[in-house]
Amino acid sequence: MSSRSQCPARDTVFAAASGTLTSEQSAAIQAHVATCRRCIVIWAESRRLEHIAETLADARLNKRDYERIDRWRAETLARLDRTRRRADE
């Protein structure tokens, strides 16, 4: 397992999680994520943000739902930001 600053796949993990790679590239990165504890955190947080966006697009929500989702999204973004900063150390 690579250390945070030494993991050569880190930037590619960000790209794969955001859906900007081909399916073959994404599959290869997912195999790496399965073995790198640092990258799996980045992957999971990015995928969680995608899930939030899908939930918003598919649901009929009331004001309280939007407030809850906004808090959930803000917390997830904050965790992802902390994860990226730690990865840069």
N, C-alpha and C positions, 0 to 999 in steps of 0.2 A: 504494500500500500504506500502511495506517495504522500509526502507531507503537503500541507496546503499550498505553500508557495511553489512546490516542485511538481505538482500535478499538471502534466502537459495537456490534459483533456478538459481542464476547467472551463475555458472559454467555449469550447465546443459543446460542453454540457449545457451552458446557458443558451446557446443557439438551438440545440436539440429540444430543450424544454419549451422554448418559445415557438417551435414548429418551423424553423427556418432552414432545416436540412432536408435532404431527400430521405425517403423511407429507409434506404439501405444505410445511409450515414447515421440516421437516428437509431436503427437497430444495433449498429456497432457501438454507439455511445451508450446505449442502454446496457449492453454487456459490460462495459467498463464501469458504469454506475453501480452495477451489482457487486463489484469487488472493491470499490473505493468509498469508504465511509464519508469522506469529505464531500465528494461529488453527489452522493445520494441525498444529502441534505439540500444542496442547491437544486437538484432535480425535483425533489418532493415539494419544496416551497414554490418553485416555478409552476409545477403542475397544479398546485392548490390554487394559485391565482387564476389559472385557466379555468378551473372548475367553478370559481366564483363568477367569472364572466359568462360561462355557459348557463349557470343557474339564473343569472339575471336575464339572459336572453330568452330562456324557456318559461319563466314563471310569471304568473300574475301576482304581483306583490302589493301589500298595503304599506303605509308609511312606516309602521313599526318594523316590517320586514326589511325595508331599505335601510333603516337606521342600524339594524343588527348586522346586515351584510356590509355596510360601510365600516363598522367597527372591526368586523372580521377581516375585511380587505386591508384596512390600515394596519392591523396587527401582523398580518401576513407580509405585507410590504416591509414593515419594520424588521421582521425576522430575516427576510431575504436580504435586506440592506446590511444587517449585522453579519450575516453569513458571507456576503461578498467582501466586506471589509476585513473579516478574519482571514478569508482566503487570500487577500492581497498582502497580509502581513508576512 
